[in-house]
Amino acid sequence: MKLRTCANAILLSVTLALGACASPRVLRDFITDGCTLFPDSAGDACWTDCCVAHDRAYWRGGTADERKRSDTTLRECVAARGRPTLASQMYRGVRLTGMPLWPTWYRWGYGWGYGRGYAPLTPDEQRQAEQKLESRQPAPPDPACTK
């Protein structure tokens, strides 16, 4: 019984600490690393733009249905670049590791503080996202994609 109580206390402490890291109501600037944990290109095929669009959706967050549509769009985009096997692997990877409950830099809704989860964006959150994206300078083209 003491072990269970101790484990619950540790879990509660970790949850509170993570929740205090950042407010889920303030959106950080959009950042992307291209195809997180996957290659951005291979040979003469490039799909970095597919991954950046996917990152934009993940940064913004929203509902579970929006996440599934974003993941499906990523799979279709990479497959259309001639890499259907990689597209399927990427899809499985993002479906498994991109859930908002994971405290990772690439989780669903990573632009918000940890703990936002799945929820439609409020009008204020939508406005924040639009303003952040409008003020963002376009990224230079990926050198691997301009050969």
CYANA upper distance limits for C-alpha pairs under 8 A (distance plus 0.5 A):
  1 MET  CA      5 THR  CA      6.86
  2 LYS  CA      6 CYS  CA      6.59
  3 LEU  CA      7 ALA  CA      6.59
  4 ARG  CA      8 ASN  CA      6.60
  5 THR  CA      9 ALA  CA      6.66
  6 CYS  CA     10 ILE  CA      6.72
  7 ALA  CA     11 LEU  CA      6.63
  8 ASN  CA     12 LEU  CA      6.59
  9 ALA  CA     13 SER  CA      6.64
 10 ILE  CA     14 VAL  CA      6.67
 11 LEU  CA     15 THR  CA      6.60
 12 LEU  CA     16 LEU  CA      6.63
 13 SER  CA     17 ALA  CA      6.58
 14 VAL  CA     18 LEU  CA      6.60
 15 THR  CA     19 GLY  CA      6.58
 16 LEU  CA     20 ALA  CA      6.70
 17 ALA  CA     21 CYS  CA      7.11
 18 LEU  CA    114 TYR  CA      7.17
 19 GLY  CA     23 SER  CA      8.15
 19 GLY  CA    113 GLY  CA      8.03
 19 GLY  CA    114 TYR  CA      6.49
 19 GLY  CA    115 GLY  CA      6.74
 21 CYS  CA    113 GLY  CA      7.47
 21 CYS  CA    114 TYR  CA      7.84
 22 ALA  CA     26 VAL  CA      8.46
 22 ALA  CA    112 TRP  CA      8.14
 22 ALA  CA    113 GLY  CA      5.03
 22 ALA  CA    114 TYR  CA      7.24
 23 SER  CA    112 TRP  CA      7.60
 23 SER  CA    113 GLY  CA      5.46
 23 SER  CA    114 TYR  CA      8.13
 24 PRO  CA    112 TRP  CA      5.25
 24 PRO  CA    113 GLY  CA      4.44
 24 PRO  CA    114 TYR  CA      6.77
 24 PRO  CA    115 GLY  CA      7.07
 24 PRO  CA    116 ARG  CA      6.03
 25 ARG  CA    112 TRP  CA      7.01
 25 ARG  CA    113 GLY  CA      7.72
 25 ARG  CA    125 GLU  CA      7.78
 26 VAL  CA    112 TRP  CA      6.63
 26 VAL  CA    113 GLY  CA      7.77
 27 LEU  CA    111 GLY  CA      5.86
 27 LEU  CA    112 TRP  CA      5.44
 27 LEU  CA    113 GLY  CA      8.14
 27 LEU  CA    125 GLU  CA      8.14
 27 LEU  CA    128 GLN  CA      7.19
 27 LEU  CA    129 ALA  CA      7.64
 28 ARG  CA    111 GLY  CA      5.60
 28 ARG  CA    112 TRP  CA      6.90
 29 ASP  CA    111 GLY  CA      7.49
 29 ASP  CA    132 LYS  CA      6.72
 30 PHE  CA     56 ARG  CA      7.70
 30 PHE  CA     59 TRP  CA      7.10
 30 PHE  CA    111 GLY  CA      7.23
 30 PHE  CA    132 LYS  CA      7.52
 30 PHE  CA    133 LEU  CA      7.66
 30 PHE  CA    136 ARG  CA      8.32
 31 ILE  CA     59 TRP  CA      8.37
 32 THR  CA     52 VAL  CA      6.84
 32 THR  CA     55 ASP  CA      6.61
 32 THR  CA     56 ARG  CA      8.20
 33 ASP  CA     52 VAL  CA      8.23
 34 GLY  CA     40 ASP  CA      7.01
 34 GLY  CA     48 THR  CA      6.13
 34 GLY  CA     49 ASP  CA      8.16
 34 GLY  CA     51 CYS  CA      5.91
 34 GLY  CA     52 VAL  CA      5.93
 34 GLY  CA     55 ASP  CA      8.07
 35 CYS  CA     39 PRO  CA      6.63
 35 CYS  CA     40 ASP  CA      5.92
 35 CYS  CA     48 THR  CA      6.89
 35 CYS  CA     51 CYS  CA      5.57
 35 CYS  CA     52 VAL  CA      7.82
 36 THR  CA     51 CYS  CA      8.49
 36 THR  CA    106 TYR  CA      8.05
 38 PHE  CA     90 MET  CA      7.83
 40 ASP  CA     46 CYS  CA      6.79
 40 ASP  CA     47 TRP  CA      6.39
 40 ASP  CA     48 THR  CA      5.51
 40 ASP  CA     51 CYS  CA      8.36
 41 SER  CA     45 ALA  CA      6.18
 41 SER  CA     46 CYS  CA      4.71
 41 SER  CA     47 TRP  CA      6.47
 41 SER  CA     48 THR  CA      7.41
 41 SER  CA    144 ALA  CA      7.24
 41 SER  CA    145 CYS  CA      7.67
 42 ALA  CA     46 CYS  CA      7.00
 44 ASP  CA    145 CYS  CA      8.07
 44 ASP  CA    147 LYS  CA      8.12
 45 ALA  CA     81 ARG  CA      6.71
 45 ALA  CA     82 GLY  CA      7.70
 45 ALA  CA    145 CYS  CA      7.96
 46 CYS  CA     81 ARG  CA      7.47
 46 CYS  CA    144 ALA  CA      7.78
 46 CYS  CA    145 CYS  CA      5.87
 47 TRP  CA     51 CYS  CA      7.24
 47 TRP  CA     77 CYS  CA      7.94
 47 TRP  CA     78 VAL  CA      6.31
 47 TRP  CA     81 ARG  CA      7.18
 48 THR  CA     52 VAL  CA      6.71
 48 THR  CA    142 ASP  CA      7.86
 48 THR  CA    145 CYS  CA      8.26
 49 ASP  CA     53 ALA  CA      6.67
 50 CYS  CA     54 HIS  CA      6.77
 50 CYS  CA     74 LEU  CA      6.31
 50 CYS  CA     77 CYS  CA      6.37
 50 CYS  CA     78 VAL  CA      7.14
 51 CYS  CA     55 ASP  CA      6.51
 51 CYS  CA     74 LEU  CA      7.19
 52 VAL  CA     56 ARG  CA      6.64
 53 ALA  CA     57 ALA  CA      7.02
 54 HIS  CA     58 TYR  CA      6.74
 54 HIS  CA     70 SER  CA      6.58
 54 HIS  CA     71 ASP  CA      7.63
 54 HIS  CA     73 THR  CA      8.37
 54 HIS  CA     74 LEU  CA      6.69
 55 ASP  CA     59 TRP  CA      6.37
 55 ASP  CA    106 TYR  CA      8.33
 56 ARG  CA     60 ARG  CA      6.78
 57 ALA  CA     61 GLY  CA      6.54
 57 ALA  CA     67 ARG  CA      8.07
 57 ALA  CA     70 SER  CA      7.09
 57 ALA  CA    109 GLY  CA      8.47
 58 TYR  CA     67 ARG  CA      7.77
 58 TYR  CA     70 SER  CA      8.47
 58 TYR  CA    106 TYR  CA      7.84
 58 TYR  CA    107 ARG  CA      7.30
 58 TYR  CA    108 TRP  CA      5.14
 58 TYR  CA    109 GLY  CA      5.72
 58 TYR  CA    110 TYR  CA      6.97
 58 TYR  CA    111 GLY  CA      8.36
 59 TRP  CA    106 TYR  CA      8.38
 59 TRP  CA    108 TRP  CA      7.14
 59 TRP  CA    109 GLY  CA      5.38
 59 TRP  CA    110 TYR  CA      5.34
 59 TRP  CA    111 GLY  CA      5.03
 59 TRP  CA    112 TRP  CA      8.02
 60 ARG  CA    108 TRP  CA      8.38
 60 ARG  CA    109 GLY  CA      5.85
 60 ARG  CA    110 TYR  CA      7.79
 60 ARG  CA    111 GLY  CA      6.54
 60 ARG  CA    112 TRP  CA      8.15
 60 ARG  CA    129 ALA  CA      7.00
 61 GLY  CA     66 GLU  CA      8.40
 61 GLY  CA     67 ARG  CA      7.85
 61 GLY  CA    108 TRP  CA      5.93
 61 GLY  CA    109 GLY  CA      4.21
 61 GLY  CA    110 TYR  CA      7.72
 61 GLY  CA    111 GLY  CA      8.17
 61 GLY  CA    118 TYR  CA      7.85
 61 GLY  CA    119 ALA  CA      8.49
 61 GLY  CA    121 LEU  CA      8.21
 62 GLY  CA     66 GLU  CA      6.78
 62 GLY  CA     67 ARG  CA      7.71
 62 GLY  CA    108 TRP  CA      8.47
 62 GLY  CA    109 GLY  CA      7.39
 62 GLY  CA    117 GLY  CA      8.44
 62 GLY  CA    118 TYR  CA      6.07
 62 GLY  CA    119 ALA  CA      5.53
 62 GLY  CA    120 PRO  CA      5.21
 62 GLY  CA    121 LEU  CA      6.17
 63 THR  CA     67 ARG  CA      6.93
 63 THR  CA    118 TYR  CA      5.14
 63 THR  CA    119 ALA  CA      5.21
 63 THR  CA    120 PRO  CA      5.79
 64 ALA  CA     68 LYS  CA      6.80
 64 ALA  CA    118 TYR  CA      6.17
 64 ALA  CA    119 ALA  CA      8.12
 65 ASP  CA     69 ARG  CA      6.73
 66 GLU  CA     70 SER  CA      6.63
 67 ARG  CA     71 ASP  CA      6.67
 67 ARG  CA    108 TRP  CA      7.70
 68 LYS  CA     72 THR  CA      6.59
 68 LYS  CA     95 ARG  CA      8.26
 69 ARG  CA     73 THR  CA      6.54
 70 SER  CA     74 LEU  CA      6.76
 71 ASP  CA     75 ARG  CA      6.83
 71 ASP  CA     91 TYR  CA      6.57
 71 ASP  CA     94 VAL  CA      7.38
 71 ASP  CA     95 ARG  CA      7.63
 72 THR  CA     76 GLU  CA      6.71
 72 THR  CA     91 TYR  CA      7.52
 73 THR  CA     77 CYS  CA      6.50
 74 LEU  CA     78 VAL  CA      6.69
 74 LEU  CA     87 ALA  CA      7.99
 74 LEU  CA     91 TYR  CA      7.78
 75 ARG  CA     79 ALA  CA      6.56
 75 ARG  CA     84 PRO  CA      8.33
 75 ARG  CA     87 ALA  CA      5.19
 75 ARG  CA     88 SER  CA      6.74
 75 ARG  CA     90 MET  CA      7.40
 75 ARG  CA     91 TYR  CA      6.14
 76 GLU  CA     80 ALA  CA      6.55
 76 GLU  CA     87 ALA  CA      7.66
 77 CYS  CA     81 ARG  CA      7.14
 77 CYS  CA     87 ALA  CA      8.47
 78 VAL  CA     82 GLY  CA      7.53
 78 VAL  CA     83 ARG  CA      6.46
 78 VAL  CA     84 PRO  CA      7.32
 78 VAL  CA     86 LEU  CA      8.03
 78 VAL  CA     87 ALA  CA      5.75
 79 ALA  CA     83 ARG  CA      5.23
 79 ALA  CA     84 PRO  CA      4.57
 79 ALA  CA     85 THR  CA      8.05
 79 ALA  CA     86 LEU  CA      8.07
 79 ALA  CA     87 ALA  CA      5.85
 80 ALA  CA     84 PRO  CA      7.93
 83 ARG  CA     87 ALA  CA      6.55
 84 PRO  CA     88 SER  CA      6.72
 85 THR  CA     89 GLN  CA      6.86
 86 LEU  CA     90 MET  CA      6.53
 87 ALA  CA     91 TYR  CA      6.59
 88 SER  CA     92 ARG  CA      6.76
 89 GLN  CA     93 GLY  CA      6.60
 90 MET  CA     94 VAL  CA      6.62
 91 TYR  CA     95 ARG  CA      6.57
 92 ARG  CA     96 LEU  CA      6.69
 93 GLY  CA     97 THR  CA      6.46
 93 GLY  CA     98 GLY  CA      8.23
 94 VAL  CA     98 GLY  CA      5.42
 94 VAL  CA     99 MET  CA      8.48
 95 ARG  CA     99 MET  CA      7.54
 97 THR  CA    102 TRP  CA      7.86
 97 THR  CA    107 ARG  CA      7.71
 98 GLY  CA    102 TRP  CA      7.77
 98 GLY  CA    106 TYR  CA      6.97
 98 GLY  CA    107 ARG  CA      4.90
 98 GLY  CA    108 TRP  CA      6.08
 99 MET  CA    107 ARG  CA      6.13
 99 MET  CA    108 TRP  CA      6.16
100 PRO  CA    107 ARG  CA      5.68
100 PRO  CA    108 TRP  CA      5.24
100 PRO  CA    109 GLY  CA      7.04
100 PRO  CA    110 TYR  CA      8.33
100 PRO  CA    114 TYR  CA      8.39
100 PRO  CA    115 GLY  CA      7.96
100 PRO  CA    116 ARG  CA      8.07
100 PRO  CA    117 GLY  CA      5.71
100 PRO  CA    118 TYR  CA      7.67
101 LEU  CA    107 ARG  CA      8.21
101 LEU  CA    115 GLY  CA      7.65
101 LEU  CA    117 GLY  CA      7.22
102 TRP  CA    107 ARG  CA      6.86
103 PRO  CA    107 ARG  CA      7.52
103 PRO  CA    114 TYR  CA      7.17
104 THR  CA    110 TYR  CA      8.27
105 TRP  CA    110 TYR  CA      6.63
106 TYR  CA    110 TYR  CA      6.49
108 TRP  CA    117 GLY  CA      8.16
109 GLY  CA    116 ARG  CA      7.66
109 GLY  CA    117 GLY  CA      7.72
110 TYR  CA    114 TYR  CA      7.84
112 TRP  CA    116 ARG  CA      7.35
121 LEU  CA    125 GLU  CA      5.99
121 LEU  CA    126 GLN  CA      6.33
122 THR  CA    126 GLN  CA      6.65
123 PRO  CA    127 ARG  CA      6.68
124 ASP  CA    128 GLN  CA      6.75
125 GLU  CA    129 ALA  CA      6.74
126 GLN  CA    130 GLU  CA      6.71
127 ARG  CA    131 GLN  CA      6.62
128 GLN  CA    132 LYS  CA      6.61
129 ALA  CA    133 LEU  CA      6.72
130 GLU  CA    134 GLU  CA      6.56
131 GLN  CA    135 SER  CA      6.68
132 LYS  CA    136 ARG  CA      6.79
141 PRO  CA    145 CYS  CA      7.70
141 PRO  CA    146 THR  CA      7.61
142 ASP  CA    146 THR  CA      7.18
143 PRO  CA    147 LYS  CA      7.44
